[in-house]
Amino acid sequence: MYNISFKAYNNKKLKQIHQKINTSAWIWNYCISLQKRYYSLYGGYINANRLQKHIAKLRNKNPKWKELNSQSVQEICQRVDESYKRFFKGLAKRPPKFKKAKHFNSFVLKQSGWKIEDNILTIGKTRYKFSKSRNYENIKRIVVKRNKLGEIFFILCCDLKPIKYERVGNATIGIDFGLKVLLTLSNGQEIQSPEFFKSNLKAIKSLNRQLSKKKKGSKNRRKALKNLQRVHINISNKRDDYEWKLAHELCKNNSFIAIEDLNIEAMKRLWGRKVSDLSFSSFVLKLEQVANKYNTVVQKVDRWFASSKTCTCGVVNKELKLSDREWVCSSCGEIHSRDLLAANNILRQGIVEYKSKCKTDLSATYDDGKESHSL
């Protein structure tokens, strides 16, 4: 499945889209209130099937809820159900919460209630034009999304064949993430971070001051808030563009990439805004997606592996501090650059872990085959 996003042209018809998103928020909040009451009484939650049946009965009685397609209402119930499942399984820190209509941002159109021709999407009886930047086919569902500026996007989920690219090189590299240098590669190359948030920090501070001076609830405050949100969206778009291009560059030239499995939340508690600006986790997700297209292997190395403290001779320097950028091995006397050493150690450890993983997979396959043969 591939998601292709198109921006809707701004016109008066979009008021109906905003109303549908607000209605989705009301249904979400109603479902959450039902779940909270049920949990307080019985210590559990209502499953998706029961919740959908109950909401369907209420939808038939409520004319405002009927503005939303029945399958879109079902999807909201499924979203609530999935959120509670994640909470009870320990994958989420807290249960889902109530949302204001202005903070709710999407609803989903499944098989019915819509039609699309060229750059016109028809929802119900209303036609909405969008900027068609690329071709699409085999649409399975459409997500109608609203960003913080109130702009509407149509995200088409298309069932397409996986895209494959040809690699230019077949090298193997290890990557060490850093705070001063974004990426240090095992071949000695260093990739600096543009630090998009830091470069726009003066403008953000100025816009925050302007926002704080405006009266709450006034039009000027809404304008000031939009100006601030526009800068944040611009930063996010620039960072995404940079990370996608960097991921393509790395996967195009390498057949094997070893990286660290970092604890980003712990790093944020220590260095806060700096780690958020570097955005390690989002880059790793993009790298893994792009690697599938180039048939490149991305191997994560255990976060507890002492990559920067282990000398090539095998000695571990347990007294090494974070401020020490270079150190001398007490055994062999070799001088190490901390980041470059870490990148090379990550590469070696990544190859070892990948080979052991392949052997385990092969032995498991062999055992399964043996068992099936005996049956």
HUCOR-V8484 format. One record per run of one state. SS is the DSSP state (H for helix, E for strand, L for the rest). FROM is the first residue (numbers start at 0). LEN is the number of residues. If there is no record, write none. Layout:
[[SS FROM LEN] [SS FROM LEN]]
This chain:
[[L 0 1] [E 1 7] [L 8 5] [H 13 29] [L 42 5] [H 47 14] [L 61 3] [H 64 3] [L 67 2] [H 69 19] [L 88 12] [H 100 3] [L 103 2] [E 105 4] [L 109 4] [E 113 4] [L 117 2] [E 119 4] [L 123 2] [E 125 5] [L 130 8] [E 138 8] [L 146 5] [E 151 7] [L 158 12] [E 170 7] [L 177 5] [E 182 3] [L 185 4] [E 189 2] [L 191 4] [H 195 4] [L 199 1] [H 200 13] [L 213 5] [H 218 35] [E 253 7] [L 260 3] [H 263 8] [L 271 1] [H 272 6] [L 278 1] [H 279 15] [L 294 2] [E 296 5] [L 301 8] [E 309 1] [L 310 5] [E 315 1] [L 316 9] [E 325 3] [L 328 6] [E 334 3] [H 337 37] [L 374 1]]
